[in-house]
Amino acid sequence: MPDLHSLPAGIHPTNAFRNNGPDDLVLERFKLRELAEGWPMYRDAREWENFRSLFHPDAFVYTTWTGRTAIEDFITASQGGMDNGAFIMHRIHGSSVDIEEGGKRAVVKMKATITQRFELPPKNVLVDAESDCRFCMFFEKIDGKWGARFVRHFYEKDKLIPVDPRHIPELDDAKLAQFPSGYRYLAYCQEACMPNCTVKKDMPGIRGKEHDDLLRQVKDWLEGKQVNI
């Protein structure tokens, strides 16, 4: 029987605090959680200056529909998508913060649901594609200010919901099967409805090589190593 409940050995950082850490880092951990929650709060509300303030200027983010993208290019793409009718929202479910003992690097893992509304062909049925994920946000403190350097996601589980239960979407089973299970319906709808969109098919899921590789990058980051995420 496969072991589905364990993580690989040696992936936990040796010099980081998380829950029940020292009191002098509690304020720092609170700041980091507030910054992480700014992604869904500010992006959904189109508060772009506030959104930009979460990142260092040379930050990179990953999404299913952009791949690895510089933060300013991501903001531009997000604005363009909204102008073309893209409707993406988020729900936040909780966060954990790992902070290295020197208080200069941290990683926030934030549980969230990405929900995007589509008018899905061939019958133009209105649907919501929802993916339960964990944001994985790499922070660094420079000149007394925290900012995100990299943002990735673990895509864990998704579903497709008809907005009006009287109208059921039609799906191409062969195409649907091409996408990873953690964001299968979201990816299917993005490629079907977003112009010139080719979804990345190797995003980290709830387990597997990409998942474990990202956890190892978390460890390296918190141990002060150079990482290219």
Backbone torsions as a table, in degrees:
resi	resn	phi	psi	omega
1	MET	NA	130.7	179.7
2	PRO	-66.8	148.1	177.6
3	ASP	-85.3	105.9	-177.7
4	LEU	-102.3	1.2	-173.9
5	HIS	-112.0	-3.4	-175.3
6	SER	-108.8	156.8	172.5
7	LEU	-104.1	157.6	179.4
8	PRO	-60.1	150.3	178.1
9	ALA	-68.2	147.5	171.9
10	GLY	75.4	24.5	-179.3
11	ILE	-104.3	-4.0	-179.7
12	HIS	-89.1	130.0	178.8
13	PRO	-62.0	142.9	-174.3
14	THR	-88.2	-13.5	-174.1
15	ASN	-128.7	34.9	-178.3
16	ALA	-122.1	148.3	175.2
17	PHE	-105.1	150.7	175.0
18	ARG	-135.0	-123.0	179.9
19	ASN	-63.6	147.0	179.5
20	ASN	64.1	25.1	176.8
21	GLY	-71.3	-179.3	-177.5
22	PRO	-64.0	148.2	-175.5
23	ASP	-60.1	-31.3	-175.8
24	ASP	-71.6	-11.0	177.5
25	LEU	-103.5	-0.1	-178.2
26	VAL	-62.1	-44.7	-179.5
27	LEU	-63.1	-39.4	178.5
28	GLU	-63.2	-43.1	179.4
29	ARG	-65.0	-36.3	176.7
30	PHE	-64.5	-43.9	178.0
31	LYS	-58.6	-43.0	-177.3
32	LEU	-65.9	-41.3	177.5
33	ARG	-64.0	-40.8	178.5
34	GLU	-61.8	-41.0	178.1
35	LEU	-63.8	-46.0	-178.8
36	ALA	-60.0	-43.6	-179.1
37	GLU	-69.0	-14.7	176.0
38	GLY	-65.4	-27.3	179.4
39	TRP	-56.2	-61.6	-178.7
40	PRO	-68.2	-35.0	-176.6
41	MET	-67.4	-46.9	-175.2
42	TYR	-80.2	-41.3	-178.3
43	ARG	-64.7	-45.9	-178.8
44	ASP	-61.3	-31.4	-176.8
45	ALA	-93.1	1.7	179.2
46	ARG	64.1	30.2	177.1
47	GLU	-90.7	77.1	-167.7
48	TRP	-68.4	-35.6	178.6
49	GLU	-66.3	-40.4	176.2
50	ASN	-66.2	-40.8	177.8
51	PHE	-60.4	-45.7	-179.4
52	ARG	-60.5	-31.4	-176.5
53	SER	-69.0	-10.7	-179.8
54	LEU	-77.3	-16.3	-167.1
55	PHE	-119.6	153.8	162.0
56	HIS	-74.0	152.7	-172.9
57	PRO	-59.2	-27.7	-177.6
58	ASP	-98.7	25.0	-177.6
59	ALA	-71.9	156.6	174.4
60	PHE	-127.4	144.4	176.2
61	VAL	-128.9	156.7	176.2
62	TYR	-118.7	139.4	166.1
63	THR	-140.0	168.9	178.8
64	THR	-61.8	-32.4	-171.5
65	TRP	-100.8	-9.5	178.2
66	THR	-116.3	-21.0	-168.8
67	GLY	66.8	-153.0	179.7
68	ARG	-76.7	121.6	-170.8
69	THR	-140.9	135.2	172.9
70	ALA	-61.7	147.3	-171.5
71	ILE	-59.4	-40.4	179.9
72	GLU	-67.0	-36.7	176.9
73	ASP	-67.1	-35.1	177.5
74	PHE	-65.6	-42.0	178.2
75	ILE	-61.9	-44.4	178.7
76	THR	-61.5	-43.8	179.0
77	ALA	-64.9	-38.9	179.0
78	SER	-64.5	-43.0	178.6
79	GLN	-64.0	-42.3	178.3
80	GLY	-64.0	-39.9	177.1
81	GLY	-61.1	-43.5	177.9
82	MET	-61.7	-39.9	178.2
83	ASP	-62.2	-29.0	179.4
84	ASN	-91.8	8.1	174.2
85	GLY	101.1	1.8	178.5
86	ALA	-63.4	135.4	-177.2
87	PHE	-130.9	94.7	-176.8
88	ILE	-117.2	129.5	177.6
89	MET	-130.0	167.6	-179.1
90	HIS	-136.5	149.7	168.8
91	ARG	-121.4	135.9	-178.5
92	ILE	-100.1	137.3	-176.3
93	HIS	-120.8	-7.6	-179.7
94	GLY	145.1	159.7	-176.1
95	SER	-140.3	155.5	167.8
96	SER	-128.7	148.7	-176.9
97	VAL	-126.0	124.8	169.4
98	ASP	-107.6	126.9	-178.6
99	ILE	-130.4	130.5	-178.6
100	GLU	-70.5	154.9	-167.9
101	GLU	-63.1	-21.5	176.4
102	GLY	-80.5	-9.6	176.0
103	GLY	74.2	24.9	-178.4
104	LYS	-113.4	-19.9	178.4
105	ARG	-131.7	148.5	-180.0
106	ALA	-155.2	160.9	172.9
107	VAL	-132.6	129.0	175.0
108	VAL	-108.7	126.7	171.8
109	LYS	-107.4	118.6	-173.0
110	MET	-120.4	118.1	175.1
111	LYS	-72.0	133.2	-179.1
112	ALA	-155.5	163.9	171.0
113	THR	-117.5	123.5	172.8
114	ILE	-89.8	125.5	179.8
115	THR	-128.5	125.7	-178.9
116	GLN	-127.7	134.3	-179.1
117	ARG	-95.1	137.4	-178.5
118	PHE	-134.4	152.8	167.1
119	GLU	-104.9	96.8	-163.8
120	LEU	-89.0	123.1	174.3
121	PRO	-70.6	163.4	10.6
122	PRO	-87.7	-10.9	-176.1
123	LYS	-102.8	6.6	178.4
124	ASN	56.1	46.5	178.0
125	VAL	-80.9	134.0	-180.0
126	LEU	-79.7	123.3	-177.3
127	VAL	-136.7	157.2	168.6
128	ASP	-112.6	121.5	171.3
129	ALA	-95.7	127.2	-176.0
130	GLU	-125.8	129.9	177.1
131	SER	-122.0	120.6	172.6
132	ASP	-78.7	127.2	-173.6
133	CYS	-141.8	173.7	167.5
134	ARG	-122.1	116.3	168.2
135	PHE	-64.8	139.4	175.5
136	CYS	-124.3	103.6	-167.8
137	MET	-115.0	122.0	-176.6
138	PHE	-97.0	115.0	-176.2
139	PHE	-110.5	150.5	174.0
140	GLU	-138.3	142.2	179.1
141	LYS	-101.2	119.2	-178.6
142	ILE	-128.5	128.2	-179.2
143	ASP	51.8	40.3	175.6
144	GLY	80.4	5.3	-176.1
145	LYS	-123.7	127.8	173.7
146	TRP	-77.4	143.5	172.6
147	GLY	-154.6	149.4	178.0
148	ALA	-77.4	137.0	174.2
149	ARG	-97.8	-39.9	-177.8
150	PHE	-142.4	146.3	173.2
151	VAL	-134.1	124.3	173.6
152	ARG	-127.8	177.0	179.8
153	HIS	-137.3	145.5	161.2
154	PHE	-96.0	118.7	177.8
155	TYR	-95.3	115.2	-166.4
156	GLU	-103.1	-41.5	-173.3
157	LYS	-163.7	138.1	178.2
158	ASP	-140.5	172.6	-178.3
159	LYS	-156.9	166.1	178.5
160	LEU	-124.2	128.8	-173.6
161	ILE	-122.8	120.8	172.3
162	PRO	-65.2	133.5	178.1
163	VAL	-67.8	-41.7	174.6
164	ASP	-109.4	112.1	-174.8
165	PRO	-63.7	-9.8	177.3
166	ARG	-79.3	-13.3	-175.7
167	HIS	-122.6	113.9	-174.4
168	ILE	-104.0	131.7	-179.3
169	PRO	-72.5	154.2	172.3
170	GLU	-102.0	132.2	-177.0
171	LEU	-122.4	147.4	174.3
172	ASP	-88.1	107.2	-174.4
173	ASP	-60.8	-39.2	-178.6
174	ALA	-65.2	-42.6	178.3
175	LYS	-69.1	-40.8	179.6
176	LEU	-57.7	-38.9	-177.0
177	ALA	-68.7	-12.2	179.8
178	GLN	-74.2	-17.2	-171.4
179	PHE	-102.4	149.3	178.4
180	PRO	-62.5	148.4	-172.0
181	SER	-63.9	-28.3	-176.1
182	GLY	-69.5	-22.5	178.1
183	TYR	-143.3	35.5	-174.2
184	ARG	-61.1	-50.6	-176.6
185	TYR	-73.5	-36.1	176.5
186	LEU	-61.6	-47.1	-179.6
187	ALA	-64.0	-43.4	179.1
188	TYR	-56.6	-47.4	-178.0
189	CYS	-70.0	-37.2	179.2
190	GLN	-61.9	-45.0	179.7
191	GLU	-69.9	-31.7	-178.9
192	ALA	-75.6	-27.6	-168.6
193	CYS	-118.8	-20.9	-176.4
194	MET	-99.6	122.3	-175.8
195	PRO	-56.8	132.2	174.3
196	ASN	59.5	27.2	-178.7
197	CYS	-92.6	124.9	170.6
198	THR	-120.7	112.6	-172.9
199	VAL	-78.2	138.6	172.0
200	LYS	-67.0	136.2	-175.8
201	LYS	-107.8	10.9	-177.3
202	ASP	-123.3	28.7	178.6
203	MET	-72.7	145.9	-179.4
204	PRO	-58.5	138.6	177.3
205	GLY	-106.8	-151.3	-178.6
206	ILE	-82.3	-18.5	173.7
207	ARG	-159.1	172.1	179.9
208	GLY	113.0	178.6	-173.7
209	LYS	-60.5	-48.3	-178.3
210	GLU	-62.0	-39.2	176.8
211	HIS	-59.5	-49.9	-176.3
212	ASP	-68.6	-36.3	178.1
213	ASP	-63.1	-39.1	179.0
214	LEU	-67.0	-38.9	176.2
215	LEU	-63.1	-35.7	177.4
216	ARG	-68.3	-34.0	175.3
217	GLN	-66.8	-35.9	174.5
218	VAL	-59.7	-47.3	179.5
219	LYS	-60.1	-47.9	-179.3
220	ASP	-61.1	-41.4	-179.9
221	TRP	-61.4	-46.7	-177.4
222	LEU	-72.0	-17.1	177.0
223	GLU	-97.6	12.4	171.1
224	GLY	83.6	11.1	-177.9
225	LYS	-83.3	158.5	173.7
226	GLN	-76.5	127.7	178.2
227	VAL	-130.1	147.3	176.6
228	ASN	-121.7	98.4	-169.5
229	ILE	-98.9	NA	NA
